Every structure is written in structure tokens, then in C-alpha cells.
Amino acid sequence: MTIEEIKAKLETQEYDFLRNDPHLGKNIILLGLGGSYSYGTNREDSDLDIRGCTLDLKEDIIGYGDFEQFVDVPTDTVIYSFNKLVNLLLSVNPNTIELMGLKKEHYLFLSPIGKELLANQKLFLSKKAVYSFGGYANQQLYRLNQKAAREMHQEELERHIFKTLQHMESHFVGTYTEMPEDGLHLYIDDALQKGYEKEIFMDVHLTHYPLRDYCSLWSEMKNMVSAYGKLGRRNEKAITHNKIAKHSMHLLRLYFMCLDILEKGEIITYREKEHELLMDVRNGKYLNEEGQPIPEFFEIVNNLEKKLDYAEANTELPELPDKKAVEEFLMSVNERIVKGEI
């Protein structure tokens, strides 16, 4: 489907909600392609995903309104409120930060405020990308191992969990009260639990540390570790529907996007440079006769993990985004809405 055909499709009755919903219509500031079309990995059978952003209404800003996003399931359309999108961008959320780095022609509509948002995209970039992209990629890799029906050794699984916990540590910076350097130390050692060969241990050296912060970060780690036990049951459907190749492709794409953010400070959603590799993966070139990823695929993943570790250690991005500058931009837009200037 060409861009012209997509734009024409948005004018059909199927997408009337874009014009008729009270939170959308003239309030929309940005509409763009999502999914495989935005990554450049679409095929003839690819679905059309539309993503966007709409301004909060006056009553949402200073009244009782609580609108956060509009979702139309039949057309796979998601339109975020401006306030919610800004908060998601601050965490370098992969599903929303990609909306800031589309190809020019993949923006189907841009208002002046939408252009302002894109012009300020670098304000949102920080080392939080390591947690949001890297942590998500590591969980995806574990899912992929399960989808591929590979028998994962207990120690290998423990190292997957440990890697995700390491990514989470960058998220803790700026979210909770700062800890001393030796405040929380995670590491893998010979297991004490029955049935384990290796397990994750923690050393904690904290004094005068806020209890609520400690409870919250402990809860986050506990929920993440517990989630790994549930991933297998969630992925049975993916195996049945033969989506292993597609999931493999998206895993690599996550690494490539994160590396661009850390190394270049750029959001590049359309993966032109890696297009051939990504399409080879999606079309099954890295699957064996049983439909499972071959060792060469996991070699690519391992190399990307090493690059990500190096990029994290050497990036020029700040630990945290410039929240003050983002807040000023957010207030500027919302003030204009309240005054009826936009």
C-alpha cells in the first residue's frame, strides 16, 4: 500500500472516528505510520497501524477530564493524549519514541504543535533507553527461546533475569532516592536453592534510606522476576501461529534502534541500513526446518548485546532527560490550550 493509498484510506468511513471523536478531530497534532510500515519491514500481507497524538482538552487540563488515549481496535489505531505521550517519551518508551523518528513521508498529518514536538525530541533522550529498550529486548529474547522450544538451562535463564535487572538499575536512577555506590549490589553465584546451579544474590548496604522508595524498587524487581515464570504460557499462541520469524526480526530491530539512540542521539524508526538483514530474518532465512532460530541468529544477538553494553558505558547521553525543559514545553502547550490560542 502506497502513502497515497494510505492517506486515501484514512478519508473513508472506516476512519470517521478521526474526525468525529470529540478528543480527536481538530485536536490531533500528529498522525503517523506504526508497525512494519514505519520500520520498512512491511510485506503484502502486513496490517496498517496508525499512531498519533492529540491535544488534551481544556477540561482534561484544569477540570475533571481524565482522557489518556483513544484506541480503535478494528483499524489498530492508537492516538495518545499530549500529556500522556510526553510522560511515555520521558521514559524512552519504545512503542512511543519511535513515533518521533519516522521518515518524513510517514507523517500523515503534522500540525504546528506536532512540528514543535518533533523539534524537541532530543529533550527526551537519556540513558533510560538502556532500560526501556535493552530490558524489553532481553525479555523478548527469553520469549523467543521459549517460542523456539529451546531447552534453556537454568543458569542461562538466571543470566537472562540478571541482565534485565541490570537494565532496571538505570531506571532506578532519578526515580528513587539516590543510593550510595555500594547500596545495592546484584550478582550471580553458586546457588543455595535446591534445583539451582546458579542464582542471583544481592548485597544491601543502606542507612537512612526512605522506606517507601525501597519498597517500590523492591516491588519492581520482584514483579520482573515473577514475570519470567509467566512468559512461557503467554507464548503458546505465538508458536501455533508461526510468528517466530517476526518476533526474531523485532528483537534485532530493538537493538538497532537503541544503539542509534545511545551512539548518535538519534531516533531512527525506518531501518533502511539493516533492511536486508531484517527481511531475511522475517522471511525465515535464520530458521531451521523445524522453524526454530539457527545458531547464527543467536550469534547476531550476542554481538548486538555486546555493542549495547559498550554503547551504554560510552554514550554522551545524560543519565536522565531534561525534565525542566520538557516541563516548560508541556506547560507552554497546555497554557495555550487553556487560553484558547490553539
N, C-alpha and C positions, 0 to 999 in steps of 0.2 A: 504494500500500500504506500503510495507516494504521499508527500507532505500535503500536496493539493487535495488529494483524496481524503486525507485525514481531516483537514480543515472543513471540507465539504460535509463530511460525516457529522462533525460537531454541530452543523446547522440543521440537522434532521430532528424529527420529533423525539427520537431516542435520547437526545441530549437536551431536551427542553428545560430540564432542571437547572442547567447552567444559566438560563435567562430568567426563570420563574421563581426559583427559591429566594426568599427574602434575604438570606445571608450571602447569596451569590450575585448574579446579575452585574450591576454597575460596580459592586464592591470588589469583584475579582481584580487582582493586580497582576496575576501571573498564571498562565496555563502552559504546561509543557508535556512532552512525552515522558513516559516512565517505562520501566521494564526493558525488554530486549530491544525495542526500537531506540531507546535512549543510549543503550550500550553499544549498538551496532551489531548485535548478535541475533537479530530477528531473522526468521525464515518465513516461508509462505504460510505456515500454519500458526504463526505467532499471534497472540492476542494483543489487542490495543489497550494500553494502560495510559490513563490521563492523570496527571498530578498537578496540583496548583496551590495557590494561596489567595485568601480573600480577607479584606479588612474586617476588623471587629466593628460591630455596630456601636453607636453611642451608648445604648443601654447595656451592652456587654462590658463596656469600659468603666462606666460610673454607675450602672444600675444593677439589676438582679440577673442580667443575662449570663449564661454560662456556656455559650457556644464554643466548641473547640475544633470541630472538623465536620465536613459533610462527606458521606460515603454513599455511592451508588453502586451496589454490588453487581447488577446485571452488566454494567459497562466498565466495571473495575476502575472507577473514578474516585479519587480521594482529594478533597480540597481542604487544606488546613487553614485555621484562623491565623491571622498575622501573629498574634501574641503566642499562640502555641508553637508555630513554626520557629519563631525566634528562640524559644526555650529549647526546642529539639536541636536546632543548629548549634547552640552553645555547647551541647554535649557531643557535637560532630556525629550525630546520628546518621548511620549510612543510608537509611531509607529517605532521609530528607536532604542531607548535604549534597547528594547527587543532583538535586534539583537546581543547585547553584552553579553547576558546571556543565550544563547541556551545550550541545552545538547551537550556534546562533539560530539556525533554521528550525531547531527542535523546540524553540519557544513559540507556541501557537498564539499567545497573546501576552503583551507586556504593557502595563500602564506606566506612567511616570514614577509612581511609588515602587512598582515592580523593578524598574530600572535602578532606582535608588538602592533597593535591597541587594541586587546583584553587584552594584558598585561597592557595597560594604561587605562583601562575602569574606574577605580576609580577616575581618574582625572576629570571626567565629572559629578560626583555625588555631589549634593548640595541640599539645601532646595528648589531650584526651582522645585523639584519633587512635592512639595505640590501644586504648581500652575498647572503644566503640567498634573499630574495625577489626583489630587484632583479636580481641576477645571473642567477637562474633565469628570470625574466621576459624578460630580454634575449636569452637563448639561445632561449627559446620563440618570441620574435618572429622571430628568424632562421629557425627551423624553419618557422614559419608562412609566411614569404616563400618558402621553398623548396616547401612543400606547395602553395602557391597558384601555383607555376610562374612567379613573377615573376622577371624577369631583374634580379638585383641587381648594380648597378655595383660595381666593385672598391673604389672609395673608400667606398661605403656599407657594404660588408662590413667593411672595415677599421675603420670607426667603430663597428660592432656589437661587434667584438672589443675595441676600445679601451674602450667603455662597460663591458663585462663585467670587464675588467682593473681599471677604476676601482672597481667594486664589490668586487673581490677585495681591494683595499688596506685596506678596513675590516676584513676578515677577518684580515689580517696583524697588525693591532694586537692585542697580547695573546697572539698565537700564537707570534710570533718575537721575538727581542731587538729592543728599540726602536731605530729608526734616527733619525739627525738629520733635520731637516726637508728638507734637500736630498739625503738619502741615495739615494733612488730617485725619479727623475722620468720619467714616461712622457708622450709627446706625439706628435701626428701632424704630419708634414711631407712635403714633396715627396720622392717615392720615389727610392731609389738602385737598387733591384732592377729587373731587366728585366721588362716587362709590368705594372708597377705605376705608378699615378699618385700615390697617397699611401700611406704606410706608417707603422707605429708605430716610434718610436725611444725609446731610453732613455738617460738620463744617470745614472751611478752615482758617488757620492762617499762611499765608505766606508773607514774605517780602524779597525783593531782590532775587526772585526765577526766573530762566530763563523761559521766556515766551514760547519758543518752547518746552521745556520739559513739561510744564504744559499743553499746547495744545495737545501734543501727549498722555499723560496719560489720559487726559480728553476724548480724542477721543477713546482710547481703552475701557474705561468704558462705554461710550455712545454706541459704537458698540456692546459690550457684552449685555447690557440691551436691545437694539433693537433686537438682535438675538433671544431672548426668544420669541418674538412675532411671529417669523417666523418658529419656530420648529414644531409647530402643522401641518402646511401644508406639511412640509417635510416628516412627518412620516405616512401619509395616506397609502403609498405604503407598508410600513413595516407591518401595521396592516393587509392589504389584503393578504400578503404573509406569514402570521402567523409566524413572526420572533420574537415574544415577548420573548419566552423562551431563544433564542440565545442571544438576547440583555441583558436579565437579567443575564445570565451567564457571559457575558463580563463585565458587571458592577461590579460584585463581583471580577472578575479577576483583574481589575484595582486597586481595593482597596488592594488586597493581594500583588500585585507587588510593589505598593507604600510603603506599610508597611515594606516590606523586605528592600527596599532602605533606608528608614528613620531609621529603628531599627537596621539593620545589616550592612548597607552599601554594600549590595549585590544585583545584578541583577539576578533574578531567573525567567526565562521565562516559563519553564516547571513546571506546578503546580501539582506536584506529591502529596504533602501533602493534598491539597484540592480537589484532583481529583474526589473523590466520590461525594462530595457536588456539584461541578461544573457540573458534568454529570447529577446528579439528577435534577438540575435546567434546564439544556439544554433539558433534556428529558421530561420536563413538570411536574415534581413532585410538583413544587410550583405554579402551575396554577390551577384555579378552572374550573368548567365545561364550563364557558364562555370564557376560555382561558386567564383569567386575573390573575396577581400575587395575591397570597393569603397574608393575614396579616403577616404570619410567615416569608415570604420573606422580607418584609419591616422591620421586627424586626432585621433580619440579617444585612440589610443595615444600620440601625440606630446604631447597635453595632459597625460596622466597621467604621462608621463616627466618633464615639466617640474615637475609637482606633487611628484613623488618627489624630484627634485633639491632643491627648496625645503624639503621636509619633512626631508630629511637634514641640511641646513645649519641648521635651526632647531629640531630636536627637542630635548626635555628629557631624552631617554633617555641613560643613560651609554654611554660607548664600549664597555664590557664588562659582562656580567652580574655580579651579586654572588655570585661563586663561593664565597666563605666562607660566606655564609648558605645557599646551595644545598647545600654540603658538610655543614653542620650538620644540615640537614633529611634529607639522604641517610643520614648516619650514625645519626641518631635512628631512622629506619625500620629500617635494617639491624640495629641493635643490638637492637631489639625482636624482630626475626625470630630472631636467634641465641639470645636468651634465652627464646624460646618464648612471648612475650607476645602475639604476633599470628600 
